[in-house]
Amino acid sequence: MLSEVTQSDLVAAVHAALENVAAEDGYALTSNELTDALDVGKKKVWEMLGQLVRAGTVECIKVRRLNITGVPQRVAGYRVKSTVPPE
């Protein structure tokens, strides 16, 4: 099914995954969080994100997440540019 997904389908899937993301998360999800939210493999998420970043629809930002030891660190997160409120 996913091999026939169009770019608009990808944007819609990422929008849906990001729908309930909080402002403190930078309106963004990490690739691992997107993998869980979209229920697809990591390779497919990377392909989708690559297409969307190159198209200018999604941007990569740094977001704060807890690492395995519970220490906060900044990691790559992805958000749809149109979901970013004006500053």
Backbone hydrogen bonds, N-H to C=O, Kabsch-Sander energy under -0.5 kcal/mol:
donor,donor_aa,acceptor,acceptor_aa,energy
4,E,1,M,-1.5
5,V,2,L,-1.4
10,L,6,T,-2.1
11,V,7,Q,-2.7
12,A,8,S,-2.3
13,A,9,D,-2.4
14,V,10,L,-2.6
15,H,11,V,-3.0
16,A,12,A,-2.6
17,A,13,A,-2.2
18,L,14,V,-2.1
19,E,15,H,-0.7
19,E,16,A,-0.8
21,V,18,L,-1.7
25,D,22,A,-1.4
26,G,23,A,-2.3
27,Y,22,A,-1.6
28,A,25,D,-1.0
29,L,78,Y,-2.1
34,L,30,T,-2.4
35,T,31,S,-2.3
36,D,32,N,-1.9
37,A,33,E,-2.6
38,L,34,L,-2.8
39,D,35,T,-1.0
40,V,35,T,-1.3
45,V,41,G,-2.0
46,W,42,K,-2.6
47,E,43,K,-2.2
48,M,44,K,-2.7
49,L,45,V,-3.1
50,G,46,W,-2.5
51,Q,47,E,-2.1
52,L,48,M,-2.4
53,V,49,L,-2.9
54,R,50,G,-2.3
55,A,51,Q,-1.8
56,G,52,L,-0.5
56,G,53,V,-1.1
57,T,52,L,-2.1
58,V,52,L,-1.4
59,E,79,R,-2.7
61,I,77,G,-3.0
63,V,75,V,-3.1
65,R,63,V,-0.5
65,R,73,Q,-2.9
67,N,71,V,-2.5
70,G,67,N,-2.2
73,Q,65,R,-2.9
75,V,63,V,-2.9
75,V,73,Q,-0.5
77,G,61,I,-3.4
78,Y,29,L,-3.1
79,R,59,E,-2.1
81,K,57,T,-2.4
83,T,80,V,-1.9
84,V,81,K,-1.4
